[in-house]
Amino acid sequence: MTAFHSAITVLVALLAIGGCATWRAEKMSPPIGQFIEVDGERLHFLDLGPKESSAPPVVLIHGASVNLRDMNLALGGELSKSRRVIIVDRPGRGYSTRPAQGWRLASQARLIHDAVGKLGVEKPIVVGQSLGGAVALSYALEYQNDMSGLVLLAAVSHEWPGGVAWYNQASGWPVAGLLLRRIVIPIYAPIAAKGGVISSFKPDEAPDRYYEKSGLTLLFRAGDFKNNAADLRHLKPQIVAMAGRYSGIRLPTAIVTGRDDTTVSPQLHSAALAREIPGAYFEVIPDTGHALHHSETAKVIAAIDRVAEKAQAAENRQAAAQ
């Protein structure tokens, strides 16, 4: 066998291993929700809790690298005891599809907004964590008349120093990116992923069996990884363009962050955002990190309830004035 044929054989074997990793990830973490067709795309979502409730419905938008299972584990069960809760796989992530240039925050916000409307959900409180917070901000800037309130958890909102991890950058390269996604990531990323979980939760500990329950290995499928990397590569310019508009948000808003968050700086993002959104409630939780929706669930739910109360009070004032 020639060196060329040997190389082809090795490449095919590695691609097969990568394909098996994708099959295994989907077998371990299959879709757990329903699907809805929106603007030619297919979004995967969970619809939880009572459809008839006096409390405003809540839409939960997850951050980078994870999928809707993350938000469901942290908040879905508790919130859905008293209200309707919609949790989405962001477009292009988990089991949702997305169009070309679906990394655009406005595109993701539009698809989620249109899905929410198609489901008959009126005036929700939109909750976004991390990169999902950036999507939630875009949602509020475009559709605040269709919302009751906004809750931002360790949200990305302002420019930050530095770029993105090398593998997210390399994913955008034509040939090397394809090989990275098809061979390297499915084989080696799961080995390093648990360390990433520890870093994200630090100084807190991740919930028991979080890695398995969150379906984190779905990220290591070629398409999912490509979309996640594109989200991160294209994020900063969009944030810079969006940052000057936050003063136009007039919704009841809560901004909550962990003081020890080393992923999204509380000072550069949440504190700056709180100064720009009129009347926003701002809370910095000590001794917790980026995954505060898991580590400080009760405080996050209290912030959501606070926004719901303000929204109800505003609605009552408006009704009395008519």
PyMOL commands that set and color helices and strands:
alter all, ss='L'
color gray80, all
select helices_A, chain A and resi 3-28+68-79+105-118+131-146+166-170+174-201+210-213+216-220+222-233+235-248+266-276+292-295+297-321
alter helices_A, ss='H'
color red, helices_A
select strands_A, chain A and resi 34-38+41-48+58-61+85-88+125-129+149-153+253-258+281-285
alter strands_A, ss='S'
color yellow, strands_A
deselect
rebuild
show_as cartoon
